[in-house]
Amino acid sequence: MAPTQAMRVAGDRPRRRKHVPGQLIVRLKPAAARQIAAASLQATTSRALMAAMPDDVRGPIDFLRDNFGLQSMKPLFVVGGDEAPAQPQAMALAAVHRSIARSATAPPREALAGFQIVQLKDGKVDAGVLKRLRASRAVDLVEPVPNRWLNAAADPMKIRQWGLRAIRWFDRPRPGAGRVHVAVLDSGVDAGHPDLVDAIEDYRHDGNGPRDFLGHGTHVSGTIAAVVNNSVGIAGLANCRLHCWKVFDDPKRAGDDENFNFDFYSKALAAALDSNIKVINLSIGGEEHSKTEATAFAELIEAGPAGHFKFLR
């Protein structure tokens, strides 16, 4: 089998990129983002929009546009509503305003306000560039988008459900968990699979197709909630309700590695807030810490009257 585009190291394992190429997370201070949101409601022309944008915000944006080919900005942690499509060339000022305004007014928590995901044509962003962006008084955080990858074997026959044996699942009645809602953020799910069709509450795949090309999300969902005693496939841990999100892009070519989509990932985490979901499964790995991701996790852990959100990784 030919190797994928990722470099190979000992044991024929791919050497993963620590960051998603050409993408940055920029968080404006919420006060600055709200100022722009208020100005956008009053401005009627591009000239008025330009005048309404503070220099501490306009400077970093112009720097990215002029030197790295700013292609798009999207607000993170914003669920629902109309979004402007990615721009093929330099991003228009009106679209920048719209993205910043939504990041200030639409997130489910104040702690998640002001975050943007920025797509650049030139992905060669070094520590000096990050330092220059962070120097702006309106910027609260700048970091490369952390890469994440799937972190469990996708072939259920390979492991033969060792996990059920490990927790002595066969020694006692199957847990009754019909009121427990579990989110699975993964490569998607085969929503029509006979082991899963009755367990899936909803499935969101945003701009990608519904097919789980990698099979990983289907495997994870089955491990959690596959129907038992139906003469098909495997047995799930419990009869809980699944909410599945596809947070990896569809492969462009057969054999491609998974492509993590932080934008979709942020929407899934935000959607879990103020919902009936109390468990999130993240069978993904990565090497880089992300302050943006940690902020979302902190909000989720504090969510609800008892603050009893659980993460399974």
Secondary structure, DSSP 8 states (H G I E B T S, - for coil): ----SSEE-GGG-EE--SEEEEEEEEEE-HHHHHHHHHHHHH--SHHHHHHHS-HHHHHHHHHHHHHH-EEEEEETT--SS------SSS--HHHHHHHHHHHHHSSSSGGGTTEEEEEES-----HHHHHHHHTSTTEEEEEEEE--EE-S-S-HHHHTTHHHHHTTGGGS-----TT-EEEEEEB---TT-TTTTTTEEEEE-TTS-S--SS-HHHHHHHHHH--SSSSSS---S---EEEEEE-EE--SSTT---EE-HHHHHHHHHHHTTSSEEEEE--EE-S---HHHHHHHHHHHH-STT---EEE-
